[in-house]
Structures are given as structure tokens and as C-alpha cells.
Amino acid sequence: MPEIRMNDFETLTGIEWVGFDQIGQSVVQQISTDSRTLQSGQVFWALIGDRFDAHTFLKEAESFGPRFMVVQKDRASYFTGLKTPLAVVPDTLNALQELAARYRAHFDIPVLGLTGSNGKTTTKEMIAHLLSAKWNVHRTAGNFNNHIGVPLTLLQLDRKHKIAVIEMGSNHPGEIALLTRIAQPNRALVTNVGAAHLEFFKSKEKVAEEKLSLFDGMKAGSRIYLNADDAFLRQYQNNALQAVTYATKQGAQVEATLQEVDSTGCARFVLNHSVEIQLQVPGSHNVQNALAAAAVALDFGMTETEIKDRLESFNSAEKRMQTLHINGVTFINDAYNSNPDSAAAALQAVDKMQVTGRRWICLGDMLELGGSGLQEHRRIVQQALLLPQATVLLLGETMQVVSHSDKAAHWFENHLAMAEMLKKSLQPGDLVLLKGSRGMQMEKILDYFK
């Protein structure tokens, strides 16, 4: 269990203690930001977001018997009359981030920070899967990769953990630099630089600048893993850092050579000209993710043979090229997120799969693309229409505009309408791809088939 020292709380900027007989030198083991899952003895942390304010649930939270509650000073009207001890701070989010950074500093272990435009969650899971064969690995759970999730992940560290793998996400400039200051990684990996969140970054060059701020924020002597296949990443230089390079196309310290893709779309490759690895995850793009994970594992002392055994037992994470079989139909649930690069990779994977029936390509809007959005949507839809035996189904406002010019694609007003069309049309042997940005929740289509 985590053991967060009370003296770490005491040094938080501007903190005031209300209702405490004494603070003492005891520890806190659990912090909760959700009053619905709060348990007795935990600390309730009242965060404020764009669409919520946890201070409105303080009375409800008090009924669960928290040890104390962390509240924001300008929300005093919500905690007047509470009997639970309060830690009052100027800003609860800043305080959470500050506490996480202080707590992280107590751990002298390898902490790997990981970001990138595509593949970061799969790569994170592959790395954790490899390293957990020998070490107790703490890793980011689910989508806890933002300015709230990263601090909460760090606050779950405990003494049994020997390595931490921390995923970092960003859709606005400056977020990776902030997360780097909080997590203080001594190892780092950027999977790639792609056309994601262009509404806010404007260009791939700015995306690269954001991702590479992870490397820029590291202390001298730290280790980085460089994808030499990526034009932006292979140009990166920082003599204060130790670099391990990996690539499929360029000469590097760790190399992979693609062999073939089987009938299920899963790739086989040779690692370092020595062992042949058959992945169980569809998509040849996952060779790049596996290679990144292998570079990390080799650097930690694992052998190519050990890496082969672990990678061949790795299965897709939920909503990331996840394969499901329902009534003779194969569903590829890649609905966690989408951008032009990841959508193109998913279509390429589906193209390689042997299908006895039709391919049903269900595409939702790719969000946060800014001025290039319509053009990118049209390009992806046209690529989908070129697949053999393919029917293309569209969802979302931008996809509706695309459907006016690409008459061969079918637009639907909502998930239910698309699911009803599929239920009437699907036959055993068919394949369905679900792909769209997180806000489109394309996985909801599956709810109508379970």
C-alpha cells in the first residue's frame, strides 16, 4: 500500500489545517477524488474541472468517514459546518500535483515516462508485460495519463514496486513539460510524432516540440529510447542524455525486420537478427510498438529469447485493435481514439486480414484536427472505400459532410441506427472495424451485439 507522509502534506504551498487536534507523523494510504468510490479512512480530494466541482459533494463524502478532506480556499461556502478535518489549499489541482512530485521523489527506482502521437498505451502495456517477468512494475492504469491521472498514478507507488511506467498524454502545448516535472522520469520514450490534436498544435513540428519536451525536461545522465524510424525523433540530440536507438528501416542499436503478416493481421518479425517473434496483436504497425518495448527490455538486461516469450503472450489492450468474435463475425475494436495516422494503420491492418465475407468499416469523426480536419476525413474515407469487399459506415458531424461527396459511404445519425443496419446485414465470416476519436465512443456499437 502507498504510504504518503503527512510531512509531505505539511509543506504544500499555502496549506492550512482546520479541525485537526494534531497532524503528527503518520501516513496516508489512499486518496480518492470520487465521492462515489470513497471509503472510510481515505482522504477525499475535492478537484474542480470544466464540468464538475467535487466541493458540491463534500457533505456526501463526509458520510463515508474520510480521514480528512482537501478543499480549495475559495470554495469555503461548501465546507462551512463540516465536522471532518480539512486541509485547505489555494488550488486543489496544483496541490495534488505538488504532492505527487514530492512523493515521487522518495522513490529511487527507474521511472519511465512515455508519450507519443500513436501507440503509447499499447507500447506502455507491452513494456510492463515484458518487465513484469522479472520485476514488480507499476504502470498507468486505463487512461490516467493527464494532469490529474499522472499524479494519482504516482501516488499509488509503494515500496514493492521496482520500476514505474508512466504514460503521458497531451492535447495542448505545455502539458508534457508539466507532467515531466511531476513524474521526474529518469528514462523516457516517445513512440512517434503524428498529425494528432492539430487544432491546438497547428503543425507536426509543434507536435514534435510538445512530445520532445519530455526529453528536454530530464536530468543529465537520464536514458532515452529514440525511434530512428521517425524523422522528427531521429534528429533529436542532447549530449546530456544517454540514447538507445531502435528502428525497422534505419540502422540502430536495436533492430526489427518484418517477415510477414498472417491471415489474422498479426505480424512476425526478427529482433536483432537473432529471434523470430510472432505477435498476437493485429496490425503491422504493432511491430514498431513491440520494438520500442524490446529496446527498453534489452536495456534492463532481458535477453532476446526472454523478450520473444513475453511478446508472443501479449494480447491487445481494450479498444486497441482488440479482436472479438460474436456469432461468427469478427469485430476489431480500435475505438479508443483516432487520428489520420492511426486510422490509416487500422485500415492497413484490416486490408491484410483474410476475410471470407465483407469488411464493414465503421468510422467516427477524428476530433481536434483543426483546419485540416475535413481534408483528412475525406482521405481516410477514400482509403477505406478502396478496401476489397468493403462497406463504409460513417458517424459524426464531419463524416456527414464527407458523405455528401463520397456517396459510396453511408452516414448514420447515431450509434443505434448504425448498429441496426449492421444487425440486419452481417453474415458469418464478416469483419467489422470500429474506429473513431474517444469522444465518438464507437465501441457503443458492440453493446447492441452482446
C-alpha positions in Angstrom: 0.0 0.0 0.0 1.2 3.6 -0.6 2.5 5.4 2.4 2.2 9.2 1.8 3.9 11.1 4.7 1.9 13.7 6.5 5.0 16.0 6.4 4.7 15.9 2.6 1.3 17.5 3.1 2.6 20.0 5.6 5.0 21.5 3.0 2.3 22.0 0.3 2.1 25.7 -0.8 -0.3 27.7 1.3 -1.9 24.8 3.2 -4.0 25.5 6.3 -5.2 22.8 8.7 -8.8 23.1 10.0 -10.2 20.8 12.7 -7.0 18.8 13.4 -6.1 18.1 17.0 -2.6 17.2 15.8 -1.1 16.4 12.5 1.6 14.0 13.6 4.0 12.0 11.5 1.6 9.3 10.4 1.0 8.3 6.8 -1.9 8.4 4.3 -2.5 5.2 2.3 -5.3 6.1 -0.1 -6.5 9.3 -1.8 -9.9 9.4 -3.6 -11.1 12.1 -6.0 -14.5 10.4 -6.4 -17.1 10.6 -3.7 -18.9 7.6 -5.2 -16.0 5.3 -4.5 -14.7 6.9 -1.3 -14.1 4.6 1.6 -13.7 5.2 5.3 -10.3 6.3 6.3 -9.3 7.6 2.9 -8.5 11.2 2.1 -11.1 12.9 -0.1 -9.6 15.3 -2.6 -12.0 17.9 -4.0 -11.0 18.7 -7.5 -12.6 21.3 -9.9 -13.0 20.6 -13.6 -14.6 22.2 -16.6 -17.9 20.4 -16.0 -17.7 19.4 -12.3 -16.8 20.7 -8.8 -16.3 18.0 -6.2 -16.9 20.6 -3.5 -20.6 20.1 -4.2 -20.3 16.6 -2.9 -18.5 17.3 0.4 -21.4 16.5 2.6 -22.0 13.3 0.8 -18.3 12.4 1.1 -18.3 13.2 4.8 -20.9 10.5 5.4 -18.3 7.9 4.3 -16.0 8.8 7.1 -12.9 10.1 5.3 -9.8 10.7 7.4 -9.7 14.3 6.2 -10.7 16.3 3.1 -8.5 18.5 0.9 -10.5 21.6 -0.2 -10.0 24.8 -2.1 -10.0 28.1 -0.1 -12.3 30.0 -2.4 -15.0 27.3 -2.0 -15.5 28.0 1.7 -19.3 28.2 1.3 -19.3 24.4 0.6 -17.4 23.3 3.7 -18.8 25.5 6.3 -20.3 23.4 9.1 -18.4 20.2 8.1 -17.1 18.1 11.1 -14.4 16.3 9.1 -10.9 17.8 9.4 -9.9 19.9 6.4 -6.7 20.6 4.6 -7.4 24.0 2.9 -5.2 24.9 -0.1 -5.2 27.7 -2.7 -5.8 25.3 -5.6 -6.6 21.6 -5.1 -5.3 20.5 -8.5 -2.0 22.3 -8.0 -1.7 20.8 -4.5 -2.4 17.3 -5.9 0.4 17.7 -8.5 2.8 19.2 -5.9 2.1 16.3 -3.5 2.7 13.7 -6.3 6.0 15.3 -7.2 7.1 15.3 -3.5 6.0 11.7 -3.1 7.7 10.5 -6.3 11.0 11.9 -5.1 11.0 9.4 -2.2 11.5 6.5 -4.8 15.0 5.8 -6.1 13.8 3.4 -8.9 13.7 3.6 -12.7 10.7 5.7 -13.7 10.0 5.6 -17.5 7.9 8.5 -18.9 6.2 7.6 -22.2 4.3 9.7 -24.7 3.7 9.9 -28.5 1.0 10.6 -31.0 0.1 6.9 -31.6 0.7 3.6 -29.9 1.7 4.9 -26.5 -0.8 2.9 -24.5 -0.1 -0.4 -26.4 3.7 0.3 -26.0 3.2 1.0 -22.3 1.4 -2.2 -21.8 4.0 -4.2 -23.8 6.8 -2.7 -21.7 5.0 -3.5 -18.5 4.3 -7.0 -19.7 7.9 -7.6 -20.6 9.5 -6.1 -17.5 6.9 -7.8 -15.1 8.5 -11.1 -15.9 11.4 -10.1 -13.6 10.3 -7.1 -11.6 7.3 -5.7 -9.9 6.1 -3.0 -12.3 3.8 -0.1 -11.5 2.1 1.4 -14.6 -0.5 3.8 -15.7 -4.0 2.3 -15.5 -6.5 2.9 -18.2 -6.5 6.5 -19.5 -4.9 8.1 -16.3 -2.3 9.9 -18.5 -3.2 13.5 -18.0 -2.7 16.3 -15.5 -4.9 14.5 -12.9 -4.2 10.9 -13.9 -0.4 11.1 -13.7 -0.4 12.5 -10.1 -2.9 9.9 -9.0 -0.8 7.1 -10.7 2.4 8.3 -8.9 0.6 8.4 -5.6 -0.1 4.7 -5.9 3.6 3.9 -5.9 4.7 1.7 -3.0 7.9 0.0 -1.8 7.2 -3.2 -3.6 7.5 -1.5 -6.9 10.9 -1.7 -8.6 10.0 0.0 -11.9 7.3 2.5 -12.9 6.0 3.1 -16.4 4.1 6.4 -16.6 2.1 7.2 -19.7 1.7 10.9 -20.5 -0.9 12.4 -22.8 -1.3 15.9 -24.2 -3.6 17.9 -26.4 -2.4 21.4 -25.6 1.1 22.9 -25.6 3.0 22.7 -22.3 1.2 19.6 -20.9 4.1 17.2 -21.4 6.5 19.6 -19.7 4.2 19.8 -16.7 3.8 16.1 -16.4 7.6 15.6 -16.7 8.2 18.0 -13.8 5.7 16.0 -11.7 6.9 12.5 -12.7 10.6 13.2 -12.8 11.4 10.3 -15.1 14.9 9.0 -15.4 14.0 7.1 -18.6 11.8 8.2 -21.4 10.4 7.1 -24.7 8.4 9.0 -27.4 6.7 6.5 -29.7 6.3 8.8 -32.7 5.2 12.2 -33.9 2.0 12.3 -35.9 -0.9 14.5 -37.0 -2.8 14.5 -33.7 -4.6 17.4 -32.0 -3.6 19.8 -34.8 -6.5 22.1 -33.8 -4.3 23.1 -30.9 -0.7 22.4 -32.1 -1.3 23.7 -35.7 1.6 21.7 -37.2 3.5 18.4 -36.8 6.6 20.5 -35.9 4.7 21.8 -32.9 3.5 18.3 -32.0 7.2 17.2 -32.1 8.1 20.1 -29.9 5.5 19.1 -27.4 6.4 15.4 -27.3 10.2 16.1 -27.2 9.7 18.4 -24.1 9.7 15.0 -22.2 13.3 14.5 -23.2 14.1 18.2 -22.6 12.8 18.1 -19.1 15.0 15.2 -17.9 18.1 15.4 -15.7 21.6 14.9 -17.2 22.6 11.3 -17.4 19.0 10.0 -17.9 18.3 7.4 -20.5 16.1 7.9 -23.6 14.8 5.5 -26.2 14.8 7.0 -29.7 12.7 5.8 -32.6 15.1 6.3 -35.5 12.3 5.5 -38.0 10.6 8.8 -37.1 12.0 11.8 -39.0 11.4 14.1 -36.0 12.8 11.8 -33.3 16.0 10.7 -35.1 17.1 14.3 -35.4 16.9 14.8 -31.6 20.2 15.5 -29.9 21.0 16.1 -26.3 24.5 15.3 -25.2 23.5 15.3 -21.6 21.3 12.2 -22.1 22.1 8.6 -22.9 20.3 7.4 -26.0 19.3 3.9 -27.1 18.1 3.9 -30.7 15.7 1.4 -32.3 14.4 1.1 -35.9 12.9 -1.1 -38.6 14.2 1.0 -41.5 17.3 2.8 -40.2 20.4 1.4 -38.7 20.0 1.4 -34.9 21.2 -0.3 -31.7 18.0 -2.4 -31.6 16.5 -3.5 -34.9 13.5 -5.4 -36.2 12.9 -6.9 -39.7 9.3 -7.5 -40.7 8.8 -11.0 -42.1 5.1 -11.4 -42.9 1.6 -10.7 -41.7 -0.6 -13.8 -41.1 -4.3 -14.3 -42.0 -5.4 -12.6 -38.8 -3.4 -9.5 -39.5 -0.7 -10.3 -36.9 2.9 -9.6 -37.9 6.0 -11.7 -37.5 9.4 -10.0 -37.2 13.0 -10.8 -36.4 14.5 -9.0 -33.4 18.2 -8.1 -33.7 18.8 -10.7 -36.4 18.5 -13.4 -33.8 15.0 -14.4 -32.8 11.7 -14.5 -34.7 8.7 -13.2 -32.9 5.0 -13.8 -33.8 2.8 -11.1 -32.4 -0.8 -11.8 -31.3 -1.9 -8.2 -31.9 -3.3 -7.3 -35.3 -1.6 -4.6 -37.4 2.0 -4.4 -38.8 2.3 -1.1 -37.0 2.4 -3.0 -33.8 5.9 -4.2 -34.8 7.0 -0.6 -34.0 5.4 -0.7 -30.6 6.9 -4.1 -29.9 10.3 -2.9 -31.0 10.1 0.0 -28.6 9.2 -2.3 -25.8 12.0 -4.6 -26.7 14.6 -1.8 -26.7 13.6 -0.9 -23.1 13.6 -4.5 -22.0 17.1 -5.2 -23.5 18.4 -2.1 -21.8 17.1 -3.5 -18.5 19.1 -6.7 -19.1 16.5 -9.1 -20.6 17.6 -11.3 -23.5 16.1 -11.5 -27.0 14.8 -15.0 -26.1 13.1 -13.8 -22.9 11.5 -10.9 -24.9 10.3 -13.3 -27.6 8.5 -15.5 -25.0 6.8 -12.5 -23.4 5.8 -10.6 -26.6 4.3 -13.8 -28.0 2.0 -14.0 -25.0 0.9 -10.3 -25.2 -2.7 -9.6 -26.2 -4.4 -6.4 -27.3 -5.4 -3.8 -24.7 -9.1 -3.0 -24.6 -10.3 -0.8 -27.5 -6.9 -1.0 -29.2 -7.0 -3.4 -32.1 -9.0 -5.7 -29.8 -10.4 -8.7 -31.6 -13.8 -10.1 -30.6 -15.8 -12.9 -32.2 -19.6 -12.6 -32.0 -21.9 -15.1 -33.8 -19.3 -15.8 -36.5 -18.5 -12.1 -37.1 -15.0 -10.7 -36.2 -15.1 -7.3 -34.6 -11.9 -5.2 -34.4 -12.4 -2.7 -31.6 -9.9 0.0 -32.2 -12.2 2.7 -30.8 -10.1 4.2 -28.0 -9.0 7.1 -30.2 -8.3 8.1 -33.8 -6.2 10.5 -35.9 -5.2 10.3 -39.5 -2.1 8.1 -38.8 -3.8 5.6 -36.5 -6.8 5.4 -38.8 -4.7 4.6 -41.8 -2.8 2.0 -39.8 -6.0 0.3 -38.7 -7.3 0.2 -42.4 -4.0 -1.3 -43.5 -4.3 -3.9 -40.8 -7.8 -4.8 -41.9 -6.7 -5.0 -45.5 -4.1 -7.7 -44.6 -6.7 -9.9 -42.8 -8.2 -12.8 -44.7 -11.9 -12.4 -44.7 -14.4 -14.8 -46.2 -17.3 -12.3 -46.1 -17.5 -8.5 -46.2 -15.4 -5.8 -44.5 -17.6 -3.3 -42.6 -15.6 -0.2 -41.9 -17.3 1.9 -39.2 -15.5 5.3 -38.9 -16.3 8.1 -36.5 -15.1 11.6 -36.5 -11.4 12.3 -35.8 -11.6 15.2 -33.4 -9.2 18.1 -32.8 -7.7 18.3 -36.3 -8.4 22.0 -36.8 -8.4 23.4 -40.4 -7.1 20.1 -41.9 -9.9 18.1 -40.5 -12.2 17.8 -43.5 -9.4 17.0 -45.9 -8.0 14.3 -43.6 -11.5 12.8 -43.1 -12.0 12.6 -46.9 -8.6 10.9 -47.3 -9.3 8.2 -44.7 -12.8 7.5 -46.1 -11.4 7.2 -49.6 -8.7 4.8 -48.3 -11.5 2.7 -46.6 -13.5 2.6 -49.8 -10.6 1.0 -51.7 -10.5 -2.0 -49.4 -11.7 -5.2 -51.1 -15.3 -6.2 -50.3 -15.8 -3.2 -48.1 -18.8 -1.2 -46.9 -18.0 2.1 -45.2 -20.3 3.4 -42.5 -19.8 6.9 -41.0 -20.8 8.7 -37.8 -20.2 12.2 -36.7 -20.6 15.8 -38.0 -17.5 15.9 -40.2 -18.2 12.4 -41.6 -21.7 13.7 -42.5 -20.1 16.4 -44.7 -17.8 13.8 -46.2 -20.7 11.6 -47.1 -22.2 14.3 -49.3 -19.3 13.9 -51.7 -18.4 10.3 -51.1 -21.8 8.8 -52.0 -20.4 5.2 -51.6 -20.1 5.7 -47.9 -23.2 5.6 -45.7 -23.7 8.1 -42.9 -25.8 7.4 -39.7 -27.2 9.8 -37.2 -26.3 7.8 -34.2 -24.9 4.5 -32.9 -28.2 2.8 -32.7 -29.0 3.5 -36.4 -25.6 2.1 -37.4 -25.9 -0.9 -35.2 -29.4 -1.7 -36.6 -28.1 -1.6 -40.1 -25.2 -4.0 -39.2 -27.5 -6.4 -37.3 -29.7 -6.7 -40.5 -26.7 -7.2 -42.8 -23.9 -9.0 -41.0 -23.2 -12.6 -42.0 -20.8 -15.2 -40.5 -17.3 -14.6 -41.9 -17.7 -10.8 -42.0 -15.3 -8.4 -40.3 -16.3 -5.1 -38.6 -13.7 -2.4 -37.8 -14.7 0.2 -35.2 -12.6 3.3 -35.3 -13.1 6.9 -34.1 -11.9 9.5 -31.6 -12.6 8.9 -27.9 -15.5 11.4 -28.0 -17.2 9.3 -30.7 -17.3 6.2 -28.4 -17.6 3.8 -31.4 -17.4 0.9 -29.1 -21.0 1.5 -28.2 -21.8 -0.4 -31.4 -20.8 -3.5 -29.6 -23.4 -3.0 -26.9 -26.1 -3.9 -29.4 -24.5 -7.3 -30.2 -23.7 -8.5 -26.6 
